[in-house]
């Protein structure tokens, strides 16, 4: 059954097909995206009980989770100096609550609108790892 499966649940690995873990907060793990349209795309993943929607968090859980999302956002801003940041919180049946924090630049693939809907490209491994290490150093 689809609702019993979650790509973010289970083993907490340092590196996944999605990205590299750069930070573990009190209630979340943050992964730096391996595939991205821009430098500075991370995903903050709720690490508690399985929750698909942010409204299913208790007030205390919500406060902790969103504080950690903002910590990651501030660090992406400080590390990559984007023009702005976009936040995409996803919760769908069978998936685990997570928030994409995405740096946006005046000349990025989305120009003045959203990023493309197509799958993002695989980033150059050496640049991606260097960016992940820089973000990790600031977060820790």
Secondary structure, 3 states (H helix, E strand, C coil): CHHHCCCCCCCCCCECCCEEEEEECCCEEEEEECECCCCCEEEEEECCCCCCCHHHCCHHHHHHHHHHHHHHHHHHHHHHCCCEEEEEEECCCCCCCEEEEEEECCCCCCCCCCCCCCCCCECCHHHHHHHHHHHHHHHC
